[in-house]
Each structure stands twice: as structure tokens, then as C-alpha cells.
Amino acid sequence: MPVPARPYLRAARLPGVTRLLVFAVLARVPQTASAVVLTLHVVTTLHLGYAAAGLVATASTIGQALGGPWRARAVDRLGLRRALIPSIVVSTAAWALAPLTGYAGLLVLAAVGGVLSLPVFTVVRQSLAVLAPSAEERRIVFSLDSVGVELSFMIGPAAGVLLATGASTSVAIWGVAGATLLAGLALLVMNPPTVSADRSQEPDDEPLPRSDWFTPSLLAVLGVTAGATVVLAGTDVSIVAHLRETGDVALTGLIFVAWGTGSSLGALVYGGLHRRWSPFGMLALLGVLTVPVGMVDGPYRLMLSILPAAAMCAPVLTATVEAVSRLVPERARGEAMGWHGSALQVGSALGAPLAGAAMDSSGTAWTGFAAVGVAGALLAVVGTLAVRLRRPSVDVAPAVPDEFVRDHEGEADPLRPPARSTSRPGPGPGRQG
């Protein structure tokens, strides 16, 4: 399917969008490198096992999941610059001290650094929602941001491994600390908008009560988000296990590049679509396409078998970001993006152990792909049934401010399928159909 270039060119010309997207790619590199750097430090420098390294990653993940909504709420209340300073100081200090401590200290630093990690992902998406005012433009810029995330994941882990093996894991960790500090300072200087121009002129006010915007529809979107990352994290582990079975671990990088490329192409195609797609349907398709991955022999066949599922990765996550930006009023959008980030972390924390348990019980890597694929598809089915069985008479969406109603007047519920019509459907929230 050809990717239409004209909508992307128009979106790139929106003031501030291109600069923010380029910054996001670079600023996410140290964050994407962090997991592999910590793993190598625990295993090669501290001479502990992979289970110990996994515990450090879990501590960081739990910290990020707990801290994400709280830090994002601070952005809503205090403004970006005031909210960023604690993250810059604490996360940089945690990384700088990590090589100087033992394993117990590393666990504490990973947890604390996770709670106050630099909120690049959430801030960038919150700002893009402001810079791209229409639903169609948001779909496009969020798709471009997903491509940028894939680029960061291609660069970060490879750079982390190169620095850790070429110099030392301590140097690699200090490199992450320095890059985190630079990213935080750059974000302070850029100060991208997190509220629209008319709201930036208003005096500070209290954030909306969470009960006004944390609706069942938003909860369903967060469930899709977590379900997608269950599949992706489990696929990540299963790829490595499959390559170990065939003795092709040296080609791990090639498989991940192919996976990222397929995901990026899927994001670009999705961004050019004009009809809405159900997020549950997209998650179900991701799960179904993941099940047969790994039922092949050899790394090159694995690379080909993963491409269909890869093409669904970024679109599913892009659509959930798009839905959050539509379901939540601007005054609470930062915190909502923080909850979205927490859902990503929860899914990631569940996906790898699920795939690992399946592979341990069967002794084959294919069952890892199958387990997370089936889990994703089942979550999609459960979510679909929950939304369709929702009684219309029940007030499931508490009142939101008048300005949000005016801004979204005429827009359909992102979780309801579009009504049948003989006319061409207008731009909608993508996979939230």
C-alpha cells in the first residue's frame, strides 16, 4: 500500500512539529539504551546472573509506572519547566551514582530513577497534541513520532552495547547520565507547549477531578495499550530465544532492525488512513499475526515471518495515544498521557515473564510467541465485549468542562464503531473505531 506523502509534508510544516520530532528521537536514545546497559553492568561487572539483572529492570519499570501519572500531573499544574527540574536532577544523579554502588544500591537507584525519570515520551506526545489541532493532523504526527521511537530503539541499545563492550559498563552508564542531563536541559530550553495558546494565558487553576475524565472508555484504551506491550515485550524475549535455539544470536540486531522497519512502515501507512479503526480489532490482529512467528527454521525466515506482526506494532500504540488525546480535556491531558505511559510499562513487565514461562514449560521458543499472541487477542475480545455490553442508560462519562465539549463537538466516541453511511467517513481517532 503506497504511503501518501502530502499529508506528512503538511504536518511537518506545522510550527514546532519537526523540531520536536527530531529532538524526541535524540532524547529517547539514552532511555532506550538504559535496559541493555544495566543488564550488561549487572552480569559482566557485578558478576551476577540475568535474574538479578531482570530484577533491576523490574525495579525501574515499577518506578516509571508509579511515577508517570504523578509527574505528568505536575506538568498540568505547574507548567513544564517547573515540573522538569526534579526529574533532571534526580534521574541524572541516579545514573551518575549507579557505577559507584553495589547491587542493593543499584536496585534503589533504579527504582528512584524510574519514579523521577525524564518524561520525554509523555511530554512530547502531550505537546504534539497541542501543535497538531485537528484529529487528522494528530494521527499523522503521532505516526511520525512512532517512527521516531523505532529509530531511537535502533540507535540506543546498539550504542549502549558498543560503549559497554568497547570501554566499560561504568562508562556506558555515565554516558547515559550525561545524555539524560543534556536531554533534560534541551527540553527546558525548548519548552514546547503543553497547553494551547488560549489556555496558556489563563491563570493557574486546580486540575480537573480525576473522576471527571478517567472514564471507562479511557480505561479501555489503557487496557489496549497494556495488551499491546504484553505482545511486544514477549516477542522481544521470544526472538532472542529462537535465535539461541538455531545458534544465530549474532544476527539478533538484524532481526530487530527488520522488526523496527516493519513497524515504522506500518505507522506511516496508518497515519495516511482516513477511516477509523477499532483499537480492539488492531490488538486482536497483532495477537493473531504474532502466534505463527517462530514456527520457521533459520533467522531469515524468522525475519520474514515477523514482518506482518511488526507492521501492526506502531499503529496499535499510535492509535492509543491518539485516543487519549481525544478522550481527555486539555487540562488533564498530561496526567492522562502519564497513565498511558504506565500502561505501557505494566504491559512490558507482564509480557516477558509470560513468554518466558511458556518457553520454559514447553522447551521451544515458538510457544513464547504463541502465548503472548493469544493473550493479546483474548484481551482484545474481552475489551470489545466490555464496551459493547456497556449499557447506554448508564452514565459512563462524567461531565467534562464546556470548553472540551466545544472543542470536540460533533466527534464520535473513539471506542464506538462508526455508523454506516454512504458518504466517506471523516477523519477520526484511528484504531479507536
N, C-alpha and C positions, 0 to 999 in steps of 0.2 A: 504494500500500500504506500503510495507516494506521500511524502510529508510536505504539506503546503508551507511555503516559505514566507509568504506575505504577512500572515498574522504574527509570525515570530518577529519579523522586521519591525512591524508596528509596535509590538510590545517592547522590543529592545530600545525603541526611541522614546518611550515614556521617561520623563525626568527621573533620574536617580536609579532606574532599574538595572541597567547594565553594570554600573559601578558596584552596586550592592551584590549582584550575582557573582561578579569576578572576585570581590572581597570574600564572599561566602566560601568559594572553592578553596582559597588560600587559608582562611581562618579555620576551616574544618580539618585541615591536614593534620595538625598536632592531635586533635581529638580522635581521628581515625587511626593514628599511629599508636595511641596510648595502650591499647589492649595487647598488641603484639610485643611492644617494648616491655611492659610489665611482666608478661609471660616469660620472655627471654631472661629478664633480670632474676626472677624467682628461680627459674630452672638452671640457668648457667652460672649466675653469680652467687646466689644464695644456696645453690645445690640442693634444692627441694624438688618435689615432684610436680606433675601437671595438676594434680588435685589441689595442691597448695596454691598454684598459680590461678586455678579456677576460682578459688575462694577469694582471692584478691579482686578478681574481675567481678565477682558477685557483690562484694562489699561496695565497689564503685558503682555498680548498676543500681543497687538498692539506694545508695545515697542520691544518685541522679533522679531516680523515680520519686523519692520523698521530697527532694529539694526543688524539682522542676516547677510545680504549681505555685509554691511559695515564692520563689524568685520571680516568676512571671507576674504574680500578683503585685510584687513590689514595683515592677516596671509600670503597671497600670496606675499605681497610686503615687509613686514618687517621680516618675519620669526615668528615661533610660540611663542618663549619666549617673544620677544618684544611686540607682539600683545596681549599676555595674561595678562600682568601686569595691564592695566587699568580695565579689566574685573574682575580680582581678587580683586582689591582694592574697586572698586565701588559697585560690587554686594555684597561683604561681608559687606561693610559699610551700604548699603541699608537694608539688613536683620537685622543687629545689631541694627539699629535705629528704625525699624518698631514698636516694642512694646512700644517705648517711645513717640510716637506721636499719634495724633488723626486721625480721618477718612480722613480728607483732606490731611494731611501729608502722610498718608498711600497710598493714590492714587498716589501722586507724587513719592514716593519711589518705588511703584510697577512699574510705567512707566519707571523711570530712571534705576531701577534694571533690567527691561526687556531689555532695549536697550543695556546694557552692561552685560547681563547675561553670565555666563561662557559657552563658545561654545563647550561643551563636545560632543554633538551629531554630529555636523559638523566636528570637528577636528578628532574624532575617525573614521568617515567614510572616510574622506579625507586620513587619514593615512593608513587605511585598503586597499584603492585603490592602494597605493604605495607598501605595503607589499605583496599584492597578485597580481602579474603582469599579469597573464593570465585571460581571461574572465571567464573561468570555476571556477578558484580559487576565483575570486571576488564574483561570485554568492554564493559560499559556505560560505565565511567569512561574507558576508553581511547577509546571512540567519542566521548564528550563532549570529551575532550582533542583529538581530531582536529578537531572543530567549532571549538574554540578556536584551533587552528593556522590554520584557514581565516580566522577573524576577524582574527588577527594579520597575515596576509598581505594582507588587505583594507585594514587600517589603516596598516601600516608603510610600504610603498612609496609610498602616496599622501601620507602625512605627510612622507616624505623628499623627494619631488619638490616639494611645496609649500614646504618650508623652503629647499631649494636654489635654487628659482627666485624665491621671494619675498624672500629675504635673500641668501645666497651659499652655495656648496658648503662653504666652510670653516665657516660657522655650522651647516650641517646635520651636518657631521662632528662638530663639538664637541657638538651636540645628541645624537648617538648616543653619544658618550663619556660625557656626563652621565647619560643614561638607562641606560647599561650599569652605571655606578657605582651608581646608585640600585637597580637590579635586583639587583646583587650584594649590596649591604648589606641589602636587604629579605630576600633568601634566607638570609643569615646570621642575621638576627633570627628569621625564621620557623623555620628549622632543621627542615624536615619530615623525618619518619622515613625512613630508607633501609634499616633492618632492623626486623624485628618486635620486639615488646616483650620476648619471652623471650630473643632473641639480643642485645638491647641491654644486657642485664645480664651477659653473658658477658665475660670478659677478652679483650683483643685477641689474635688469633691470626693465623697466617700464612694468606694466601689459598689457596684450593684450587689445585693444579696445573692449568694450562690444559688439559692432556690429559685431566683427569677430567670436563670438562664441554663442551669445544669438540668436539662430536660431528658426524658427517656430517649429522644431522638439523638441527642449528643452522646448519651451513654452507649447507644447502639453503634455510633460512629467510632467511639473509642474501642468498643469490642472488635470491630472490624480491623482497626489499627493493630491491636494486640494479636489478633488471629493471623494477620499478615506476617508480623515479625516472628511469630512462632514458626511459620513455614520457612521464612528466610534464614533464621538462626539455625534451625535444624538442617536445612540444606547445606549451610556453610560447613557444619561438622561432618555431614554425610559425604560431602565431596572429598574432604581430606581422608576419611576412612576408605572410600572407594579407591582412591589413588594409592593408599598404602597397601590395599589388597593386591593391586596389579603391579606394585613396585614402581609406580610412576610419580612419586611425591615431588620430584624435581619439576614436574610440569604443573604444579599447583597454581602458580602465578598465571599461566596461560589460561587455565580453566576459569579463574576468577576474572581475568580481563574479558574473556568471551561472555561471561555472565553479566558483567557490568555493561558491556557494549550492547547486548540484547536488551537489557533493562533501559538503557538510555534511548535506544531506538523506539521502544515501546512508549516511553514518556513523550517523545516528540510526536508520534502518531496520535496518542491520546490527546495531547494539547490542541491538535488541529481539528478534533471532532466537534460537531455541532449538536449532537443529541446526548441526553443524559444517560449514564449507565448506572445500574444499581451497584452499590459497593458490595453488597452481599453476593451478587452474581459474579462480580470480578474476583472476590476472595474465593468463591467456590471454584471458579475456573483455574485460579492459581493453584489451589489444592489438587484438583484433578490432574492438571498438567505436571505436577511435581511427583505424583505417585510412580509413574513409569521411569523417571530419571534414575539412572543407575542399573537398569536391567540390561545393560550392554557391557561388552568387554572392551577394554582399552580406553585411553584418555581421550582420543579424538572422537570416538563415538559418544563418550560421555559429554564432550563439549557440544556436539550436535544435539544430543537428547535434552540438554538443559536449556537450549535457546527458546523453545516455546514458553516454558515457565518463566524464564528470565524476562521475556517481553511483557509479562504481567506484573512484575515486581514494582517498578516505579509508578505505573498507572494506579495501582491499588492505593499506594501510600499518598500519591499526589491527590487523589480524589478525597481521601480522608481529611487532608489539610484544607482542601477547598471547601468541604462541607462544614468544618469547624468555623471557617471564616464567614460562612453564610448563616449558620445556626445561632451564633453568639453576637450580641451587640458589641460595638466597638469598645465600650468602657470596660468590658470584661474579656476582650479577645486575648489579651496577653496571658491571663491565667488559664484560659481555655487551651491555648497553644501549649502551655506548660503541662496540662493534663494529657494532651496529645503526646507530648514527649515522654511522659510517664508510662502511657500505654505502650509506646514503642519499647521502652526498657523492660516492662513486665513481660511482653511477648518474647523478647530476646532471652530473658532469663529462663523462660519455660521451654523454649524451642530446643535448645541444645541438650538439656538433660533428657527430654522426651526422645529425641533421635538417638542419643547415646544408650538409653535403656533398651530401646528396640533393637539396636545393633548388638548390644551385649547379650540379649536373650536369644537372638537368632544366629549370631555369628557371621552375618552378612551385612554389607553396607547398604544394600538396596532397601532393607526394612527401615532404615533411618529416613530415607526419602518418603517411603510409603506411610510411615507413622505420622509425620508432620503434615503430609499432603492430606491424608484422611482427616486429621484433626482440624485443619483449616477448612475443608469442605463441610465438616459437621458443624463447626462454629457458624459458617455462613448459613446453613439450613436453619439452625436454631435461631439465629438473628432474624432471618426472614420471617419465620413463623411468629416470633415475638412481636414484630412490627405489624404483621397482618392481622394478628389476633387482638391487637390493641383496640379497645372499644372507642368509637368516635365520641360517645357521650361522656367519656372521662376526660377531665381537664388534665392533659399530659404536658402542656406547655404553659407554665405560669406567665403572667403578663410581663412584657418587656417594655422598655421605655418607648415613648411615642416616636422619638427620632429614629429608632431602629425600625419601627413599623413603616414609617415613611420611606426610609432608605430601601426597604425590601418589599414595598408594595407591589403586588402582582406576582411575586415569586412563589413557586410551588414549594411544598415541603420537600427538602432534598432527599428524604427517605421514602417518598411515595412514588410509584411508577407514574410517568407522565400519562395524561389522559389521551386516549386515541383521538386522532384528529386528521383531517385530510390536508391540513396545512403543514408546512415544515416547522418542526419544533424549534423554538428559540433557544438561545444559549442557556444552559442550566448547569447544575453542580456536578457534572461529570458522572462519576460512578455512584452518586447518591440516589439514583433514579428510583 
